[in-house]
Amino acid sequence: MSSRVYCGNAFLDRGDLKENNLINRIELEYYRTRKRKNYFLREDTETYGIEIVKKEYNGKKVNIEREKVDKISDKITTIDLILNKLKEFKVTPITLKDIVHDIMNK
C-alpha cells in the first residue's frame, strides 16, 4: 500500500524566472511518499520517498510535470530534512533523482 502527504510548496519568483529564461508562473509542490509492505508472519515494513510536482501556468492552461523517488529511507525524519532542503532551494522534478542520490551518498 502506498500513500503521499503534502509537505509544502514554493513559487519561482521573478528573479528565479528571469535567471532561468522562463516567462510563466511556476509552482512546486513537495510530497512525502510512503510504501508499506505486508509480510505474512513478519513485521510490516515502511519506506519513505519524495515526490515533486511542478505546475507551470500558461494562461488558462496548466502544464504538470512530476517525478518521484521511492524507498529513500525508512526514517521519516530523514525524509523531512531532505524535503526542507528541496523546498528551500526550489528543486524541480527534473533534478530530483540526482540531488537525492548526491544527498544519500555523502
Stockholm file with secondary structure:
# STOCKHOLM 1.0

chainA/1-106         MSSRVYCGNAFLDRGDLKENNLINRIELEYYRTRKRKNYFLREDTETYGIEIVKKEYNGKKVNIEREKVDKISDKITTIDLILNKLKEFKVTPITLKDIVHDIMNK
#=GR chainA/1-106 SS CEEEEEEEEEECCHHHHHHTTCCSEEEEEEEEEEEEECCTTSCCEEEEEEEEEEEEEETTEEEEEEEEEEEEESCHHHHHHHHHHHHHTTCCHHHHHHHHHHHHTC
#=GC SS_cons         CEEEEEEEEEECCHHHHHHTTCCSEEEEEEEEEEEEECCTTSCCEEEEEEEEEEEEEETTEEEEEEEEEEEEESCHHHHHHHHHHHHHTTCCHHHHHHHHHHHHTC
//
